[in-house]
């Protein structure tokens, strides 16, 4: 591509609308442009990167025998009603009606539709396994779109589905896809971890996530170097590493604590030890209130709580201020278990505590020296997030926490959808048996954002060769020097003849502007054609800083061979 007659622009100033490095650099480099909250244009340069990512995905999908198709985005709402997921998605689905008042949605995911396609061919156990995939746009009405391409309303996704006659077949298909995913992310150059995760709205038997490790990731990854345990914090089991406190039980005492309502207030105003404080959180579960007791320095885990109560995460929300005051007969901040007439759920860690502090269900008052004998609770379980001072639930070693961006996921769905939507086959004895399904997704644009988050410096992006829009940028210093023009064009043509994506910056701009632009857009290799062409030399520089030197023009062919050999 010659920049002098191409659609190309960059911005010098940071974007005020982008709060992430990746979002800012992608906007500044002219790769994307914001159209609205959570909605982006992919401009020519950015689209080339997206297409390069897609090509790697296609190659690895095709290598394992998965076949590509494309599903519609506009779908009859009944499809999700019949599968039981319309209520699960709730307001996250974009919904609309046609001129005949028929209800439609914009597809947030396509399990149901792939199942309908599979029905066309699956009649007998001999018709499986089958593996299908698509790369298409998905739509979700995110309540808070943020982080550039990471949390958006319209996104490009590769989703694949496998269909097998039994769990053994599902295991084989899952492993094939799992290994393909590792190859994809390795080829792209993502620094990732694979963690166990919640099956969430997808349901099924197993969920694993491919998480790109970054500082701005929305997910918390719990890792153990000793036994290689890895999990999303939302499902990490808390393994207690201590016994019940050994101290004499004291008698509870009501104390006056005016003008406080938070844990921090109690610590700063009264110097209480957070390790001896228990907070009581009131939650609303499908219209019924519950009190959840956890240590003051812990976080309630809604997913774990939902499993304990046999409901979904969407069924649970924090009680309103009005509901809290009605249940506790006190202002918010003074809830406690004593005298409470709603069911109490206690975290397992609290059962080991003695003589702790709680709210008194009385404004401006708390109880100290509270013990389990002072109240009754309905349920006990692990209902909090694992913390950095906890131990590995597998081997007991020290844990490490990292932030991650979920760029891929794999699900063993089992027969969840095949049963509800009637996908069965005849086995060898002519019995109808539900098909075993797998579902596998990759967020294409999220991958781009993750790569930029992991590969940048103060000058811009440092894109891997595998996905860069152009592998080589040739910078022509002077359009008025015919020798430079001639050499630049010859080198440009050499790369084109070898089918290597090359960019020639032949704009009438100052050299400094050209260098800054090439650094910003992250082209891996830069060849500068300047005054040294008189000596038969050009400058070769790698964007990652690993190489910078003058080379003979005659050695360009070696550079080409090196790129093709990667």
Buried (B, 14 or more C-beta within 10 A) or exposed (E): BBBBEEEBEBEEEEBEEBEBBBBBBBBBBBBBEBEEEBEBEBBEBBBBBBBBBBEBBBEBBEEBEBEBEEBEBEBBBBBBBBBEBBEBBEEBBBBEEEEEEEEBBBBBBBBBBBBBBBBEEBEEBEBBBBBBBBBBEBBBBBEEBBBBBBBBBBBBBBBBBBBBBEBEBBBEBBEBBBEBBBBBBEBBBBBBBBBBBBBBBBBBBBBBBBBBBBEBBBBBBBBBEEEEBBBBBBBBBBBBEEEEEEEEEEEBEEBEBEEBBEBEBBBEEEEBEBEBBBBBBBBBBEEEBBBBBBBBEBEBBBBBBBBBBEEBBBBBEBBEEEBBBEBBBBBBBBBBBBEBEBBBBBBBBBEEBBBBBBBBBBBBBBBBBBBBEBBEBEBBBBBBBBBEEBBBBBEEEEBEEBBBBBBBBBBBBBBBBBEBBEBBBBEEEEEEBBBBBBBBBBBBBBBBBBBBBBBBEEBBBBBBBBBBBBBBBBBBBBBEBEEBBEBBBEBBEBBEEEEBBBBBBBBEBEBEEBBBBBBBBBBBBBBBBBEBBEEEBBBBBBBBEEEEEEBEBEEBEEBBEEBEEE
